[in-house]
Amino acid sequence: MRSLKFAILALIVSVITFSTGLIGNAATNLVQVIEHGSTNFVFSPTNLTISLGETVKWTNGNATVHDTTQITNLWPQRKLTNSPPGTFSFTFSNAGAYPYFCAIHSLGHKEQTGTVFVVSANVPPLVSITKPTNGATFFDPASFTIMATASDSDGVAQVQFFRGTNSLGISTISPYSNNVTALTNGTYALTAVAMDNLGAKSTSSVVNVNVVVPPVVTLGLLQLTNGIFQFRVSGGSAGQTCIVDASDMLPNWTSILTNIFPNTVCPTCPFIDVTNNVSGINQRFYRSRVFP
């Protein structure tokens, strides 16, 4: 029955919320006692939502003495005198719902009730991109998977991935991921935005990736001397990884060398010289694979 009275009062009482200052960096919220003649005595606002650590201050500026009394006796009856205007303040250190009423008028004015709702501050989620790493390089056209981790005490609702300001898609299931396809030559800034179940958002650090034109790799200067194959791999850029595979019978390949193209001032370099000692054969197939 009380909830019905609250609904009726909401139509005739304007909700007034004041921030009267800061106490220890927490706001003080004002609740006024309002009299509508002798028929209605109300707390305004009737229902008040505050953050943890904030203070509520009740004020009575009417000719009638009132009070504020918490139902479970968190604060006992506190009279609000009429001259000078009586006040009472209470700082809330625990989240929850705290109903109260005016004990003086509990029989004649059952409408004079209120509730303070105390909510904890919603901390935004933590989010970071785990793959690719910052500074990663791919060959054009580039296709790869972005992966991110996100955590939050309220639960993570989604993670949205961006390339610059362009949305790449939304992932709602951990591990959070999104596929990127056909990126052409250039540098791209990737971010992930996580949203928790209460709507708070946070953005990851930027991960920059580079997409470069793939090199034209050649095998040259081939020599076979006493079962020793020698040749040169060229065309890659300094720092790129070269893997050399060999085959005695196609299409079977075996990796025989992994190396990095070195820094060099040679205009036709860098290059990697390969020596492969194989006894008893005079024919072998070679191929090279280059990675950024």
Secondary structure, DSSP 8 states (H G I E B T S, - for coil): -HHHHHHHHHHHS----EEEEEETTEEEEEEEEEEETTTEEEEESSEEEEETT-EEEEEE-SSS-EEEEETTSSS--EEE-TTTTEEEEEE--S-EEEEEE-STTTTT-TT-EEEEEEE------EEEEEES-TT-EEESSEEEEEEEEEE-TT-EEEEEEEETTEEEEEE-SSSEEEEEEEE-SEEEEEEEEEEETTS-EEE---EEEEEE-----EEEEEEEETTEEEEEEE---TT-EEEEEEESSTT--EEEEEEE------TT--EEEEEEE-SS-S--EEEEEEE-
